[in-house]
Amino acid sequence: MERYFRAGVLALALIIIAPCLWAQTESDERALIDVKDGLGFRQDSLFMLNLRFRMQNRMGATTVSGDDLSIKTVDARVRRLRLRLDGYMMTTRLRYYIQLNFSRADLDLETEGATAQPVRDAMVYYHFNKRVYIGFGQSKLPGNRQRVNSSGNLQFPDRSIANAAYTLDRDFGMFAYWTVPMGPQELQIKTSISSGEGRGASPGGPGMAYTGRLEWLPRGAFSNKGDYSEGDLEMEPEPKVSLAAGYSFNDRSIRTGGQLGAELYDYRDAGTFIADALFKHRGWAFSTEYFDRRCDDPLTKDEDGAVAVVTVGTGFNAELSRYFRSKYQIAGRYTFVQPDAAIQAYRRRTDETLLGLTRYFNGHRIKLQAYSGYRWLDRNIDLSHPGNAWTFMFQVEFGI
């Protein structure tokens, strides 16, 4: 048995090493293997493949009510399990980005009537220079900052309830990005024209979505692209600020949240305005987001009188955190979602506060996160108000 085991190990080693040996002996070009941010395979400027994975394992609970601490629901699962492949081919200007997901929530199986969607991102980019590039495929729209942040770079296990209600998320289409230097300042222009129906949508919808976003960095770029990573892990020595605003018009959308949510019973036009701001300095980080979604007629009905509504209204999220050199971080969050009067029979005003603690081991790649908080409905914070509850969460993030 031991002899067969050794033979198997040797065979596996040859399978892994043989391609590298071939690349080095068939030509003078060396195939290099890097282990830094993921596992990279590179052959000069002709080809590069970088492999990364990450998983988020969690356990949480929600109480029966504000004054009854008995457990009503338990959230114990693999929240995210993803594999990412990116690199370039033929030239460093031509790049690709692929992300696959495997957990139930990531597959959209928790959305009513949805089918499994294993492809999160599938993009091809062309970089004209380091400041201008375009993309074609499926990716995140240039919407609110917290959504565009990788879920692996969050300082809480999940994004805010305001993001859940009004975010743009992913779509298929054309994307364009332009960074404009303005002396010590910087302006970033991001635009897209997309299907408007979200990831994995079937062809045939009559409308499109048109999205644009401007970001102004009055004190220049953040360290290590920290404007799209929560918490000030870089300990910015000088204050850094980013102010941004954007708008997305979804023409004849068929889903309650535009690119997300259950299907409507008829097409609806919807416009979403987003504004956000970020500040970082010496371990302190403050971020805030505001959402405003409008639709002239948000209610749709089927022949039996069932109702599906566009999620219209306003939302707000604010987060303050302090990162310490000991690699611990404390963070607080306040969020509210205010549905429009037209849909208040189907959506309720919701507020939430959270207090979180994170221990980082390898930046955002490996960390332990925990939070506790309170959620209340209808602006009534009283512990006995129906629907109010406490929530708790512990999560382990592990990846390369």
Backbone torsions as a table, in degrees:
resi	resn	phi	psi	omega
1	MET	NA	-43.7	-179.9
2	GLU	-62.2	-37.6	179.5
3	ARG	-62.8	-40.9	179.4
4	TYR	-68.3	-36.6	178.6
5	PHE	-62.9	-46.0	179.3
6	ARG	-62.5	-38.8	179.4
7	ALA	-64.6	-38.6	178.8
8	GLY	-65.3	-42.5	178.4
9	VAL	-62.1	-43.5	178.9
10	LEU	-62.2	-42.3	179.7
11	ALA	-63.6	-42.2	178.5
12	LEU	-63.0	-41.5	178.9
13	ALA	-62.0	-40.9	179.0
14	LEU	-65.0	-38.2	179.4
15	ILE	-62.5	-40.2	-178.3
16	ILE	-73.7	-41.3	-172.6
17	ILE	-84.6	-30.5	-173.8
18	ALA	-53.0	-45.2	179.9
19	PRO	-60.1	-36.3	179.9
20	CYS	-68.7	-41.0	178.7
21	LEU	-64.8	-39.4	179.4
22	TRP	-61.1	-43.7	-177.3
23	ALA	-64.2	-29.1	-176.7
24	GLN	-86.4	-26.9	-176.6
25	THR	-96.5	-25.0	-179.0
26	GLU	-78.1	-20.7	178.2
27	SER	-151.4	176.6	178.3
28	ASP	-82.1	-8.2	-179.9
29	GLU	-82.2	135.3	-178.4
30	ARG	-99.1	136.9	172.7
31	ALA	-88.1	117.5	-174.8
32	LEU	-102.0	142.8	176.6
33	ILE	-114.2	123.5	179.8
34	ASP	-115.3	143.1	173.1
35	VAL	-126.1	98.9	179.2
36	LYS	-138.6	-91.0	170.9
37	ASP	-93.8	81.3	-175.2
38	GLY	96.0	-171.3	179.2
39	LEU	-108.3	115.1	-173.3
40	GLY	-110.9	138.7	174.2
41	PHE	-118.6	123.0	-171.4
42	ARG	-138.9	140.8	174.0
43	GLN	-129.3	89.2	-177.4
44	ASP	48.9	-135.3	-178.1
45	SER	-96.8	11.0	-176.2
46	LEU	-90.7	-31.6	-174.3
47	PHE	-159.7	140.4	172.4
48	MET	-149.1	133.1	175.0
49	LEU	-127.5	124.7	177.6
50	ASN	-117.0	126.8	-179.4
51	LEU	-109.5	132.2	176.0
52	ARG	-140.6	150.9	172.5
53	PHE	-136.7	160.3	171.4
54	ARG	-156.7	152.0	177.1
55	MET	-138.7	150.9	176.7
56	GLN	-127.1	110.4	178.0
57	ASN	-104.3	130.1	-172.9
58	ARG	-139.6	159.1	171.2
59	MET	-145.1	125.8	-179.0
60	GLY	-147.0	175.4	-178.9
61	ALA	-153.9	155.0	174.2
62	THR	-125.6	138.5	-176.7
63	THR	-81.5	166.4	178.5
64	VAL	-62.4	-42.3	179.5
65	SER	-159.5	-176.7	179.1
66	GLY	-68.2	-32.2	-179.0
67	ASP	-107.9	-0.4	174.7
68	ASP	-117.6	104.6	-173.7
69	LEU	-85.0	10.3	172.7
70	SER	-62.9	148.0	-176.4
71	ILE	-78.2	125.0	176.7
72	LYS	-93.5	-47.3	179.5
73	THR	-136.6	149.1	177.3
74	VAL	-118.7	134.7	177.5
75	ASP	-113.9	92.6	-178.8
76	ALA	-126.0	110.5	-172.5
77	ARG	-173.5	172.4	165.9
78	VAL	-85.6	104.9	-176.7
79	ARG	-71.6	-43.9	179.1
80	ARG	-137.9	137.5	171.3
81	LEU	-142.0	112.3	-170.1
82	ARG	-134.3	149.5	174.9
83	LEU	-122.6	129.1	-177.3
84	ARG	-120.8	136.4	175.7
85	LEU	-128.4	129.1	176.3
86	ASP	-150.1	163.3	179.7
87	GLY	161.9	-154.2	178.6
88	TYR	-140.1	166.2	-178.5
89	MET	-147.0	131.9	179.5
90	MET	74.2	-40.2	178.3
91	THR	-154.2	151.6	179.8
92	THR	-68.6	-11.5	177.0
93	ARG	-75.6	-28.3	-176.3
94	LEU	-99.9	108.1	-171.9
95	ARG	-123.1	160.4	179.3
96	TYR	-135.9	158.1	179.4
97	TYR	-147.9	121.1	-179.8
98	ILE	-128.7	133.5	175.1
99	GLN	-135.6	126.3	179.4
100	LEU	-113.6	149.3	179.8
101	ASN	-128.6	157.0	-171.2
102	PHE	-134.8	-10.3	-178.8
103	SER	-84.7	160.8	-175.9
104	ARG	-59.1	-47.9	-178.8
105	ALA	-64.2	-40.7	179.6
106	ASP	-66.4	-27.2	-179.9
107	LEU	-81.3	1.6	180.0
108	ASP	69.0	18.4	-178.1
109	LEU	-75.1	-8.7	178.0
110	GLU	-91.0	-2.8	174.9
111	THR	-91.5	130.2	-176.4
112	GLU	-58.6	127.4	176.9
113	GLY	79.0	2.2	-176.4
114	ALA	-83.2	154.1	172.8
115	THR	-106.5	160.7	-176.2
116	ALA	-60.1	134.6	-179.7
117	GLN	-125.8	87.2	-176.7
118	PRO	-75.6	-17.2	-177.2
119	VAL	-95.8	115.9	175.5
120	ARG	-91.3	-48.0	-178.5
121	ASP	-133.4	140.3	175.4
122	ALA	-151.8	91.1	-170.2
123	MET	-127.0	145.2	167.9
124	VAL	-119.1	129.6	-178.1
125	TYR	-118.3	147.4	169.4
126	TYR	-124.4	123.2	-178.8
127	HIS	-99.5	111.2	175.7
128	PHE	-69.4	-38.5	173.0
129	ASN	-159.2	-171.9	-174.9
130	LYS	-72.1	-8.6	-177.9
131	ARG	-113.0	-14.7	-176.6
132	VAL	-130.3	126.4	174.4
133	TYR	-153.3	159.0	179.6
134	ILE	-126.7	160.2	179.3
135	GLY	-142.5	155.3	178.3
136	PHE	-138.8	128.4	179.3
137	GLY	140.9	-151.8	-177.9
138	GLN	-108.9	124.9	-177.9
139	SER	-161.7	178.3	176.4
140	LYS	-69.2	135.1	173.0
141	LEU	-70.5	156.0	177.6
142	PRO	-74.5	70.7	-178.4
143	GLY	-101.0	-139.1	-176.6
144	ASN	-68.8	153.3	-173.3
145	ARG	-61.7	-42.8	-176.0
146	GLN	-64.3	-35.5	176.1
147	ARG	-68.2	-43.3	-178.6
148	VAL	-68.4	-30.1	170.2
149	ASN	-54.3	137.1	173.0
150	SER	-61.2	142.5	176.0
151	SER	-63.0	-15.3	174.7
152	GLY	-82.4	-8.3	-178.8
153	ASN	-111.1	22.2	-178.7
154	LEU	-90.4	152.3	177.7
155	GLN	-94.4	-6.7	166.5
156	PHE	-119.3	156.8	-179.8
157	PRO	-57.4	-29.7	-179.8
158	ASP	-134.7	162.1	174.2
159	ARG	-71.9	172.0	-173.5
160	SER	-72.6	163.8	176.2
161	ILE	-69.1	-24.7	174.6
162	ALA	-68.1	-40.9	175.4
163	ASN	-61.8	-43.1	-179.5
164	ALA	-60.1	-33.6	-177.0
165	ALA	-81.7	-36.0	-166.5
166	TYR	-126.5	2.3	-177.5
167	THR	-66.6	161.9	178.8
168	LEU	-92.0	-34.3	178.5
169	ASP	62.6	-146.4	-172.1
170	ARG	-96.2	156.3	178.2
171	ASP	-159.8	166.9	179.2
172	PHE	-105.3	130.9	178.8
173	GLY	171.4	-156.1	178.2
174	MET	-104.0	139.0	-177.9
175	PHE	-128.9	146.4	177.5
176	ALA	-140.6	139.9	-176.5
177	TYR	-136.0	136.5	-178.1
178	TRP	-143.9	121.7	175.1
179	THR	-102.0	122.3	-176.0
180	VAL	-109.4	112.9	176.4
181	PRO	-74.1	138.3	179.7
182	MET	-133.3	67.1	-173.9
183	GLY	67.0	-128.4	176.9
184	PRO	-73.9	-11.2	-178.5
185	GLN	-94.5	175.4	-180.0
186	GLU	-150.1	139.8	176.1
187	LEU	-122.1	130.4	179.2
188	GLN	-116.3	126.9	-179.7
189	ILE	-112.9	125.9	-177.2
190	LYS	-132.2	129.2	-177.6
191	THR	-139.7	161.0	175.2
192	SER	-158.1	151.3	167.9
193	ILE	-124.3	119.8	-170.1
194	SER	-139.2	175.8	-174.8
195	SER	-67.9	-29.0	179.9
196	GLY	84.2	1.1	-174.1
197	GLU	-114.6	5.8	175.4
198	GLY	86.9	179.4	-175.1
199	ARG	-73.5	143.0	176.8
200	GLY	70.4	17.1	-177.5
201	ALA	-70.2	147.1	175.0
202	SER	-75.2	145.4	178.7
203	PRO	-68.0	153.6	174.4
204	GLY	129.5	-15.7	178.6
205	GLY	-65.5	145.6	-174.9
206	PRO	-82.9	-16.1	-172.0
207	GLY	-105.9	176.2	176.6
208	MET	-137.7	167.7	175.5
209	ALA	-118.1	140.7	-177.4
210	TYR	-126.2	119.2	-170.7
211	THR	-130.1	138.5	175.7
212	GLY	-142.6	147.8	-178.3
213	ARG	-147.7	138.7	175.6
214	LEU	-119.4	135.4	175.9
215	GLU	-126.0	129.1	179.5
216	TRP	-114.3	122.3	177.7
217	LEU	-110.2	89.6	-173.3
218	PRO	-66.0	-19.6	179.9
219	ARG	-115.8	24.2	175.0
220	GLY	84.2	-177.3	-174.3
221	ALA	-68.6	149.6	175.1
222	PHE	-78.1	156.3	176.1
223	SER	-68.2	135.8	173.8
224	ASN	53.1	38.3	179.7
225	LYS	54.4	39.2	-176.1
226	GLY	-69.4	-8.0	175.6
227	ASP	-72.6	-10.6	174.7
228	TYR	-125.0	42.0	174.1
229	SER	-150.1	124.8	-173.0
230	GLU	-78.0	149.6	-175.6
231	GLY	80.1	149.9	-180.0
232	ASP	-95.9	68.4	179.2
233	LEU	-69.7	-20.5	179.3
234	GLU	-82.0	-8.7	-178.3
235	MET	50.4	60.3	-175.9
236	GLU	-49.7	120.5	-178.3
237	PRO	-70.5	-26.5	177.1
238	GLU	-120.7	149.3	-179.7
239	PRO	-59.0	134.7	176.5
240	LYS	-122.5	139.6	-174.6
241	VAL	-136.3	141.2	170.8
242	SER	-135.1	127.9	178.1
243	LEU	-119.7	132.4	-173.0
244	ALA	-144.7	153.7	175.0
245	ALA	-152.1	150.6	-180.0
246	GLY	-158.6	168.4	-179.4
247	TYR	-145.5	141.0	176.7
248	SER	-131.5	127.5	176.0
249	PHE	-110.0	120.1	-179.8
250	ASN	-104.7	106.8	-177.4
251	ASP	-83.0	118.8	177.5
252	ARG	55.9	56.7	176.4
253	SER	-72.5	152.9	-178.8
254	ILE	-118.8	6.2	-179.0
255	ARG	-123.7	153.6	-174.4
256	THR	-61.8	-31.0	179.6
257	GLY	-113.1	24.9	-178.3
258	GLY	81.1	-91.4	177.6
259	GLN	-89.6	-5.7	-176.5
260	LEU	-130.4	167.4	172.5
261	GLY	95.4	177.2	178.5
262	ALA	-71.8	165.1	-178.3
263	GLU	-77.8	143.9	172.8
264	LEU	-81.6	169.5	177.0
265	TYR	-93.2	-3.7	177.1
266	ASP	-159.0	161.3	179.4
267	TYR	-72.4	145.5	176.6
268	ARG	-141.1	142.0	171.3
269	ASP	-86.8	138.6	179.3
270	ALA	-144.5	142.6	177.3
271	GLY	-121.8	135.7	-178.3
272	THR	-123.4	121.3	174.5
273	PHE	-101.2	136.7	-178.5
274	ILE	-134.1	135.7	172.4
275	ALA	-135.4	140.3	178.2
276	ASP	-149.4	162.1	-178.6
277	ALA	-145.0	151.8	-179.2
278	LEU	-142.8	138.0	176.2
279	PHE	-134.4	135.7	176.4
280	LYS	-139.6	139.9	177.2
281	HIS	-169.4	120.7	172.8
282	ARG	50.6	45.8	176.3
283	GLY	92.7	-15.1	177.0
284	TRP	-89.2	140.2	176.1
285	ALA	-141.2	133.6	176.3
286	PHE	-131.8	131.8	178.4
287	SER	-137.9	150.9	178.5
288	THR	-149.3	149.1	179.6
289	GLU	-139.0	146.3	177.0
290	TYR	-132.1	137.5	-179.3
291	PHE	-125.9	145.7	174.5
292	ASP	-147.7	110.2	179.9
293	ARG	-112.8	135.0	-177.3
294	ARG	-128.6	145.8	175.1
295	CYS	-152.8	131.9	-176.4
296	ASP	-62.0	-36.5	-178.2
297	ASP	-139.2	86.4	-171.5
298	PRO	-77.4	-10.5	-177.4
299	LEU	-93.5	134.2	172.6
300	THR	-128.7	148.2	-178.1
301	LYS	-135.1	151.0	173.8
302	ASP	-98.3	-176.0	-175.4
303	GLU	-64.9	-24.6	-179.4
304	ASP	-91.4	1.0	179.2
305	GLY	90.9	1.4	175.5
306	ALA	-64.7	145.1	-173.7
307	VAL	-117.1	136.4	169.5
308	ALA	-129.7	133.0	-172.1
309	VAL	-120.7	146.6	169.9
310	VAL	-71.3	134.4	-178.5
311	THR	-77.7	87.2	-179.4
312	VAL	-104.2	153.1	-179.7
313	GLY	141.6	-160.1	-179.0
314	THR	-125.2	157.0	177.6
315	GLY	-146.5	154.5	-178.4
316	PHE	-145.9	140.5	176.4
317	ASN	-141.5	137.7	176.1
318	ALA	-138.0	137.2	-179.9
319	GLU	-136.2	138.2	177.6
320	LEU	-129.2	130.6	-178.7
321	SER	-139.5	157.3	176.5
322	ARG	-133.4	119.3	178.6
323	TYR	-101.3	135.1	-178.1
324	PHE	-110.7	154.9	-179.4
325	ARG	-64.6	-16.4	174.3
326	SER	-74.6	-0.7	178.8
327	LYS	75.1	19.1	169.9
328	TYR	-98.8	151.7	176.7
329	GLN	-142.4	138.5	171.0
330	ILE	-111.8	146.0	-176.6
331	ALA	-147.9	147.1	175.4
332	GLY	-126.7	149.9	-178.8
333	ARG	-139.3	138.8	168.8
334	TYR	-129.6	132.7	-176.8
335	THR	-140.6	145.5	167.5
336	PHE	-139.7	153.2	174.1
337	VAL	-125.8	121.5	-178.6
338	GLN	-117.0	100.6	178.2
339	PRO	-66.9	150.8	173.5
340	ASP	-64.3	157.2	-179.6
341	ALA	-57.5	-32.8	-176.3
342	ALA	-64.7	-22.0	-177.1
343	ILE	-120.6	11.3	-176.5
344	GLN	-66.9	-15.1	173.2
345	ALA	-73.0	-15.8	-176.7
346	TYR	-118.4	-19.4	179.0
347	ARG	-132.4	139.2	-176.6
348	ARG	-111.6	149.0	173.1
349	ARG	-59.6	130.4	-177.8
350	THR	-132.8	131.7	174.5
351	ASP	-120.2	151.6	179.8
352	GLU	-150.8	138.7	171.0
353	THR	-123.9	140.5	179.3
354	LEU	-134.2	146.1	171.9
355	LEU	-124.0	122.5	-173.5
356	GLY	-123.6	154.8	176.2
357	LEU	-131.8	131.5	179.8
358	THR	-127.5	137.8	171.4
359	ARG	-115.7	114.8	-179.3
360	TYR	-92.0	138.1	175.7
361	PHE	-113.4	-38.0	175.9
362	ASN	-140.9	68.7	-175.3
363	GLY	56.7	-142.0	178.3
364	HIS	-78.1	-7.8	-176.3
365	ARG	-70.6	-43.6	180.0
366	ILE	-129.3	118.4	-176.6
367	LYS	-159.4	157.8	172.4
368	LEU	-112.2	133.4	-178.1
369	GLN	-130.5	143.0	175.8
370	ALA	-147.5	147.5	173.8
371	TYR	-149.9	160.6	169.0
372	SER	-137.0	152.9	-176.7
373	GLY	-168.1	179.1	-176.7
374	TYR	-134.6	134.3	178.6
375	ARG	-120.9	132.5	179.7
376	TRP	-132.3	153.3	-174.1
377	LEU	-111.4	154.0	170.8
378	ASP	60.1	27.9	-179.7
379	ARG	65.3	11.6	-178.1
380	ASN	-104.1	106.3	-175.1
381	ILE	-85.6	-2.5	-178.1
382	ASP	-57.4	136.1	-176.7
383	LEU	-60.9	-28.8	-176.6
384	SER	-89.1	-2.0	-177.7
385	HIS	-67.5	133.0	-179.1
386	PRO	-57.2	131.2	178.0
387	GLY	97.5	-19.3	177.6
388	ASN	-72.4	146.9	-176.4
389	ALA	-162.6	158.4	171.6
390	TRP	-94.3	151.2	179.3
391	THR	-136.7	146.2	-178.9
392	PHE	-138.0	148.4	-179.2
393	MET	-153.1	140.0	169.7
394	PHE	-129.4	134.9	-177.1
395	GLN	-142.1	141.1	172.9
396	VAL	-109.7	124.4	174.3
397	GLU	-107.2	130.6	-179.5
398	PHE	-142.1	129.0	179.5
399	GLY	-171.8	178.0	177.2
400	ILE	-129.8	NA	NA
